[in-house]
Amino acid sequence: MKQREYRWWQMLVLVVLAAATVLSLVIPERFLVGPDPKRVEVSILIRQTDNTFCATARQGMEQAAEDLGAELRFLTLPEDNDSDAQIELLRREIDVGVDAAVVAPVDCEKLALFLGDTPPIPVVSIESPVDGTSAGVYPNNEQAGQLLAEQLISDFPDGGQVLLVNSCPGAVGLSTRLECAQKLLQDAGFSIAVCNGFSTQKLLEKADFVVCFEAQALDIAVQQSFECAAPPKIYGAGVTDSVVAQVERGQISVLAAWSEYAVGYLSVTQAVAAARNQSVEDYLLPVSIVQEGNTYDPDHQKLLYPIAG
């Protein structure tokens, strides 16, 4: 009798196992393991016509998208720093149904007015803080301007003529860097000229020192300095491959640097989180001074060479 009951239990276990196997083959996997997180489409709107200026940040963005299951759309402007075109481009992206956007704003006031009190999609700002965005990821802009000015004052305590280049006056981040540097330099006795827009060779010829506050302006200033009879010393902020190479060659004397890779990675993580109705936060990244000869210092490698580091 006991042997017959034992065989009966064996048969029952086998039947249950067989049924489970069949069900696992016919029932869709999503009902067995639960739904995947929503795949998020994020549009990236920069200020330039050429996205090579954000190559390091783009690496961080693409890594975040891979980690979080997001799709990215990289969009450039028909002309550098065209605020109206940027807002129309953002409006178009909203109309086609993207889930979130990351924007390097051309004009922070215009963008804030467009977003209003309740943005139609989450927007994360980089480089400059903007009212009405879901979150912001940017360097400590005050620190960037302060460090550049302090280093210039330390290097040349006797003063001189300084050209400050504000290549995008509507971008609050760049203007903040300039204003902090300008105050310190004026207090130290330097003569100051401010250029709103990109510099020209004629302006560089009149200056002992040029300070740029983003990478594109730095790159242009270096190229123009080659034509100057007495090239000015160039100081600046921002990290791109070309800028780092110019620091290594001594064409840029001093660079205020931060992790552009972190800017890219964190901006996309915040955009995806906001699109999924998760909590988000602002990130303020620290700034370091880099000079010729110390680009490969351990403290600087992760800022300038994030993949190799």
matplotlib code that plots the C-alpha trace (Angstrom):
import matplotlib.pyplot as plt

x = [0.0, 2.8, 4.7, 1.6, 1.1, 4.8, 4.4, 1.3, 3.1, 6.0, 3.5, 1.9, 5.2, 6.2, 2.8, 3.3, 6.8, 5.7, 2.9, 5.2, 7.6, 4.8, 3.5, 7.0, 7.2, 3.8, 3.4, 5.2, 8.3, 7.0, 4.3, 6.9, 9.6, 7.6, 7.7, 10.9, 11.2, 9.8, 12.3, 12.8, 13.6, 15.8, 16.7, 20.1, 20.1, 23.5, 24.5, 26.7, 26.3, 29.0, 28.6, 32.3, 32.6, 30.6, 32.3, 33.4, 30.0, 28.4, 30.4, 28.9, 25.5, 25.7, 27.0, 24.1, 21.6, 23.1, 22.9, 19.3, 17.7, 17.2, 17.5, 19.2, 18.7, 21.6, 20.5, 22.6, 21.6, 21.7, 23.9, 26.0, 24.2, 20.9, 18.4, 15.2, 16.2, 17.0, 13.6, 11.8, 13.9, 12.8, 9.2, 9.4, 10.9, 8.0, 5.5, 7.0, 6.6, 10.1, 10.0, 12.7, 15.4, 18.9, 19.7, 22.8, 20.9, 21.7, 19.5, 18.5, 15.8, 14.1, 14.2, 12.7, 9.9, 9.2, 9.1, 6.8, 5.7, 4.9, 7.2, 5.4, 8.3, 11.2, 14.1, 17.6, 19.9, 23.7, 26.3, 23.8, 21.0, 17.6, 14.3, 11.6, 13.8, 13.5, 17.2, 20.6, 24.1, 26.9, 30.3, 30.7, 30.7, 31.7, 34.7, 35.7, 35.9, 37.6, 40.3, 41.2, 41.5, 43.5, 46.0, 46.4, 47.1, 49.6, 51.4, 51.5, 51.2, 52.3, 49.0, 48.3, 45.5, 43.0, 40.4, 37.5, 35.5, 31.8, 30.9, 27.3, 26.0, 22.6, 24.1, 24.1, 26.9, 29.3, 28.4, 28.8, 32.4, 33.2, 31.8, 33.7, 36.9, 36.4, 35.9, 39.1, 41.2, 39.9, 40.6, 44.2, 44.8, 44.4, 42.9, 39.8, 38.1, 35.0, 34.0, 30.5, 30.6, 33.7, 37.0, 38.8, 42.5, 42.3, 41.1, 43.7, 46.5, 45.6, 45.6, 48.4, 46.0, 42.8, 40.4, 37.7, 34.9, 34.0, 35.8, 34.7, 35.8, 39.1, 39.7, 39.0, 41.3, 44.1, 43.8, 43.6, 46.6, 48.8, 48.4, 49.3, 52.8, 52.9, 50.4, 48.7, 48.7, 45.5, 43.5, 40.2, 37.5, 36.1, 37.3, 37.5, 40.1, 41.4, 41.6, 43.5, 46.0, 46.5, 47.2, 49.7, 51.5, 51.5, 49.1, 46.7, 48.5, 45.8, 42.6, 39.7, 38.5, 35.8, 34.5, 32.5, 31.9, 30.2, 28.1, 26.9, 26.3, 24.5, 22.3, 20.9, 20.4, 18.3, 16.4, 15.5, 14.6, 12.3, 10.6, 9.9, 8.5, 11.4, 13.1, 15.8, 18.4, 20.9, 24.6, 27.3, 30.7, 34.0, 36.6, 40.3, 43.2, 45.3, 48.5, 51.1, 53.1, 50.5, 47.8, 48.8, 48.8, 46.6, 44.2, 43.6, 43.5, 39.9, 38.9, 40.8, 40.9, 37.8, 37.8, 41.5, 41.3]
y = [0.0, 2.4, 1.6, 2.3, 5.7, 6.6, 5.8, 8.0, 10.9, 10.4, 10.6, 13.7, 15.5, 14.5, 15.8, 19.2, 19.6, 18.8, 21.3, 24.0, 23.3, 23.6, 26.9, 28.4, 27.8, 29.2, 32.1, 35.3, 36.1, 39.4, 37.7, 35.6, 38.1, 41.4, 44.3, 46.0, 49.7, 52.0, 52.7, 56.5, 58.7, 61.6, 64.5, 66.2, 69.9, 71.6, 75.2, 74.4, 73.3, 70.7, 68.2, 67.3, 70.0, 67.7, 64.5, 63.7, 64.5, 62.4, 59.4, 59.8, 60.2, 57.1, 55.1, 56.3, 55.4, 51.9, 51.4, 52.7, 51.5, 54.9, 56.1, 59.4, 61.9, 64.3, 67.6, 70.6, 74.1, 75.6, 78.4, 78.5, 79.9, 80.6, 80.7, 81.0, 77.9, 76.0, 76.7, 75.8, 72.6, 71.7, 72.5, 70.1, 67.4, 67.8, 67.6, 64.3, 62.8, 62.4, 61.7, 64.1, 66.5, 67.6, 71.2, 73.3, 76.6, 79.5, 82.0, 81.0, 83.6, 82.7, 79.0, 79.6, 81.6, 78.8, 76.2, 78.2, 76.9, 73.3, 72.0, 69.6, 67.2, 66.9, 69.1, 68.9, 71.8, 71.5, 74.3, 76.8, 76.8, 77.5, 78.2, 75.7, 72.7, 69.4, 69.3, 70.8, 69.4, 71.9, 72.9, 75.4, 78.4, 80.9, 78.6, 78.4, 82.1, 82.6, 80.0, 81.4, 84.9, 83.9, 81.9, 84.8, 87.2, 84.7, 84.2, 88.0, 90.1, 93.2, 93.2, 93.9, 94.1, 91.3, 90.4, 88.5, 86.6, 85.9, 83.8, 83.3, 86.1, 84.5, 81.5, 82.3, 79.8, 81.5, 85.0, 83.9, 82.7, 86.0, 88.2, 86.4, 86.6, 90.2, 91.4, 89.7, 91.0, 94.5, 94.5, 93.3, 96.2, 94.6, 96.6, 94.8, 94.6, 92.4, 90.8, 89.6, 87.0, 85.2, 87.1, 88.3, 88.5, 92.3, 92.1, 89.5, 91.8, 94.4, 92.0, 90.6, 87.9, 86.3, 84.5, 82.3, 80.6, 77.7, 75.3, 76.5, 80.0, 78.7, 76.7, 79.8, 82.0, 79.5, 79.4, 83.2, 83.6, 81.9, 85.0, 87.5, 89.2, 88.9, 86.2, 86.8, 84.2, 82.2, 81.1, 79.3, 76.8, 73.7, 70.3, 68.8, 66.6, 69.6, 71.9, 69.2, 68.8, 72.6, 72.6, 69.8, 71.9, 75.0, 76.9, 77.3, 78.4, 77.5, 75.5, 75.4, 71.8, 69.5, 66.1, 66.6, 62.8, 63.2, 66.0, 63.8, 60.7, 62.6, 64.7, 61.6, 59.7, 62.7, 63.0, 59.3, 59.4, 62.4, 60.7, 57.7, 59.9, 59.2, 61.7, 63.9, 66.4, 69.1, 68.3, 71.0, 69.6, 70.8, 72.6, 72.1, 74.1, 72.3, 73.6, 72.5, 69.6, 68.3, 67.0, 63.5, 64.0, 61.4, 64.0, 65.3, 62.1, 61.3, 64.9, 65.0, 61.4, 59.8, 56.5, 55.8, 56.8]
z = [0.0, 1.0, -2.2, -4.4, -2.7, -3.2, -6.9, -7.1, -5.6, -8.1, -11.0, -9.6, -9.3, -12.8, -14.1, -12.3, -13.6, -17.2, -16.9, -15.7, -18.6, -21.1, -19.6, -19.6, -23.4, -24.3, -21.9, -23.0, -21.0, -19.8, -17.8, -16.0, -15.2, -15.1, -17.5, -18.4, -17.5, -20.2, -23.0, -23.0, -26.0, -25.1, -27.4, -26.9, -28.1, -28.1, -29.0, -32.0, -35.6, -35.0, -32.2, -32.1, -29.4, -27.0, -27.9, -24.4, -23.0, -25.7, -24.6, -21.1, -22.5, -24.6, -21.7, -19.5, -22.3, -22.6, -18.8, -18.5, -21.7, -23.4, -27.0, -27.8, -30.6, -31.1, -32.7, -33.8, -34.8, -38.3, -36.9, -33.7, -30.7, -32.5, -29.6, -31.7, -33.8, -30.6, -29.1, -32.3, -32.5, -28.9, -29.8, -32.7, -30.6, -28.1, -30.9, -32.3, -28.8, -27.3, -23.6, -22.3, -23.5, -22.5, -23.5, -23.5, -23.6, -25.9, -24.1, -20.6, -20.3, -23.6, -22.8, -19.3, -20.9, -23.4, -20.7, -18.5, -15.1, -16.3, -19.1, -21.5, -21.1, -18.6, -19.6, -18.1, -18.6, -18.9, -18.8, -17.4, -14.9, -16.3, -14.5, -15.2, -16.0, -14.2, -13.2, -14.1, -14.5, -14.8, -13.5, -10.7, -13.0, -10.3, -9.4, -13.0, -13.5, -10.1, -10.7, -14.1, -12.8, -9.7, -11.9, -14.3, -11.4, -9.9, -13.2, -14.2, -11.0, -12.9, -14.8, -18.5, -21.1, -20.9, -23.5, -21.9, -24.6, -23.9, -26.9, -25.9, -23.8, -23.3, -21.6, -17.9, -17.1, -19.4, -18.3, -14.6, -15.4, -17.1, -14.4, -11.6, -13.5, -14.5, -10.9, -9.6, -12.5, -12.2, -8.5, -9.3, -11.6, -15.1, -18.0, -19.2, -22.6, -23.1, -26.4, -26.8, -29.4, -30.8, -30.8, -33.9, -34.7, -34.5, -30.9, -30.1, -31.4, -28.8, -25.8, -23.6, -22.4, -23.7, -21.5, -23.1, -21.1, -23.3, -25.6, -29.0, -28.2, -27.0, -30.2, -32.3, -30.2, -30.6, -34.4, -34.6, -32.3, -35.0, -37.2, -34.5, -34.5, -30.7, -29.7, -26.4, -23.6, -23.7, -20.7, -20.8, -19.7, -21.2, -22.2, -25.7, -27.4, -29.4, -26.3, -24.3, -27.2, -27.3, -23.5, -24.0, -26.8, -24.7, -27.0, -24.1, -21.0, -18.4, -18.5, -16.1, -16.4, -15.2, -16.2, -19.4, -19.3, -16.0, -17.4, -20.2, -18.0, -15.2, -17.6, -19.3, -16.0, -14.7, -18.0, -17.9, -14.3, -14.8, -17.8, -15.6, -12.8, -10.5, -8.3, -9.9, -8.5, -9.6, -9.9, -9.5, -10.7, -9.2, -11.4, -11.5, -13.1, -15.7, -17.2, -19.7, -18.3, -15.8, -18.1, -17.2, -13.5, -11.8, -10.5, -14.1, -16.1, -15.3, -16.3, -19.6, -20.7, -19.1, -21.1, -20.7, -17.0]

ax = plt.figure().add_subplot(projection="3d")
ax.plot(x, y, z, "-o")
ax.set_aspect("equal")
plt.show()
